[in-house]
């Protein structure tokens, strides 16, 4: 049956297949950089705006994630579920296009050249992400961008630098999602439904994080993994969780 549910599933699988077919080498290169930062006792700082904060929130703290990924989530750029009124969609769309806002965001954190910066941006053209990437480069960090790089090629940046996030990044992984994001046509409607960018982002996240873990384990590095709290009979889950959080606190404190 070619209903809309199966159409979306087909598009999602196609994107995942393209990631596997075309991005494995790029994912490995990105993972090597991230592994170096984590092994050095430093951070992979993660950033996105709007729905591109979902891959940031997915990786840590998360069951099966591990210490080394530091989420940078700016509340006005992600919390727009009220839709209208305070912190609504209008404000979000305005703020992510304000040049200079990302510069101010970066002032709130302490960085080290051994860190790296992992930015999620579907189109790569909005100013906050570009500000953050440029500031990361100024601080000596490698910048890794995940987004719809090939599909966004030729789109005009909104930033005065004249660059997109994909122009700035040291490493790019293409999420292979269409630039319009939504994939399923709907009868009697101009706009499509069924976006796939979040699924593509999260797919790339776990392919990357698993590769980072593989590299670090191969180097003999101990990982502080966030355990499941819901497995009957696992008597040490709480202890392992406390150990992971203690390591996170240690790194945050810069000890």
Beta strands, then each sheet from edge to edge (+ up, - down):
strand 1: 44-48
strand 2: 69-72
strand 3: 116-120
strand 4: 142-147
strand 5: 171-174
strand 6: 182-184
strand 7: 193-195
sheet 1: 2+ 1+ 3+ 4+ 5+
sheet 2: 6+ 7-
end
